[in-house]
Amino acid sequence: MSPVKNLAEHRQDEDRLGDTGPAPRHYTRGISPLMVRIMVINAIALLILVGGVLYLNQFRQNLVNARVDALTVQAEIIAGALGEAAAGGPESTEIDLATARQILIRLVSPTDNRARLFANDGRMIADSRFLSGDKRLVEEELPRLDDKPTFSAQVTDALHRFLDSITRDIEVPSSVDRPGMRAEDFLEVGAALEGTLEAQIRQRADGKLVINIAAPVQRFRRVLGVLLLTAQTDDIDAIVRSEQMLTVKVFFGALLATILLSFFLGRTLVRPIRVLARAAERVRRGIGREENIPEFAERLDEIGDLSRSLSDMTRALYRQIDAVEQFAADVAHEIKNPLSSMRSALDTLPLAKKPEQQAKLLAILHEDVKRIDRLITDISDASRLDAELTRGDAEAVDLGYMLSVLVDAYRTTQLPEGVTIAFEEGVSGVYKVRGIEARLGQVWRNFIDNAISFSPEGGTIRVQLAVRDGFVIMAVEDDGPGMPDGAEEKVFRRFYSERPVTEAFGGHSGLGLAISKQVIEAHGGWIRAENRRDEDGKVLGARFSAGMPLAKGI
């Protein structure tokens, strides 16, 4: 049977006692699903609000710019008409007021704009507001004195003021509107008296914007006066306000969606975490003997990873508890055997009259004391193993070099007469693994000691190393009687001992191979025992093999 047979089975076996398990499952992702979900949900409302505000700012400015362009063209047309028709002749230096008023009535009255005409000396000589155009009667309903705005109207007005404070950031001079106005009251009029068309945005007392276009009235390049054409922006404000309300509606809709999504997110995060926390608390308090951590198998995010990891950890904890419980029972049983023998010998010793009987009883007591001392030493070593494997620092270990040193030591001092070890040294640096060198050396010594115990006189112990499928595989074969059928798994149990008939009882504690199994599996490897057979099925000896992941990049 190949040493690498059933590799997956050995690496995934989770039912063994004292098992630290195979290498843990790793959950790696380039982008965290939870992080993406949180960022998207939190960004939705902000993006909508900021985008809406930026859109309204640009939208208002575009409307104002379009109105300025249209008003500029209109002012140039009216100023041109005044220059051509309202002057007395080529040498005239003043505007014919009567003709100018008729032109203003014809061209300005049909619109909602206001036209004011200034003479060269700065006097305002005409105002379309006070000219008799089509004599329309404007009716404006005044509010009741005792009329109070409703709560919804107050909220709407407050909302409008808030949005206006966000979207309106234009700093402009105040609008001037009083009797006896002169050109000096308007910078744009002063610039137009110099022959330059000037546009100026101003702000009324109620916060509304007005657009002033000052166009020079010229005849043969001679400035006769200035036309100040003024347009209100109430319609622009109405359009922007309508868009603001639409933005508010969209914002509240997005806010509601965000709240619902956040609630969903909270349930998907908080609820399973609470379930896991409560289950972990029950495990900690020990309320249930087999308290299971729920696994959210349908979740493919970090919550699912956490639940599966906690579940694996809990199962490993219960396995460890079972192992400790079984270990304590085994220890008690193994120590009671020599203690019972010692008690029996001590009870019999006063009754023994012959010196040879007393010597035999003392020899039994001596052997039992040595057996207890050996048991305590091995038990102490096994008890420290978990902590040492957890806290120890793994380093690069060359198994080829380690086995070469071990085999040389056995050949020199520890081989029985007639027993040989065959080991073919490989190339240095090929059989490297990561692990705790002292514990790995203990595993190989256990393998070789076990082979020596069962090797007959003239037998050969074969130590082999190979690299297969990313694993360094080490095997020790002997020419002994092999193992009884069904003992291939039992030999790795604590305190199980299958010794040669020629060996004295109690010479081994039965912990060596159990410790070897624990060490190898803690390093992410596998271990196996089997009989070597010929083509006819005859047992030729035993083989103990172990595989460890090949260290890469060392």
Secondary structure, DSSP 8 states (H G I E B T S, - for coil): --TTTTHHHHHS---STT---SS------SS-HHHHHHHHHHHHHHHHHHHHHHHHHHHHHHHHHHHHHHHHHHHHHHHHHHHHHSBSSTT--SB-HHHHHHHHHHHHTTSS-EEEEEETTSBEEEEGGGS-SS----------TT----HHHHHHHHHHHHHHHHH------B----TT-BGGG-HHHHHHHTT--EEEEEE-TTS-EEEEEEEEEEETTEEEEEEEEEEE-HHHHHHHHHHHHHHHHHHHHHHHHHHHHHHHHHHHHHHHHHHHHHHHHHHHHT-STT------TT--SHHHHHHHHHHHHHHHHHHHHHHHHHHHHHHHHHHHHHHHHHHHHHHHGGG--SHHHHHHHHHHHHHHHHHHHHHHHHHHHHHHHHHHHHHS--EEEEHHHHHHHHHHHIIIII--TT-EEEE----TTSSEEEE-HHHHHHHHHHHHHHHHHH--TT-EEEEEEEEETTEEEEEEE--S----TT-TTGGGSTT-----TTS-TTS--S-HHHHHHHHHHHTT-EEEEEEEE-TT--EEEEEEEEEEE-----
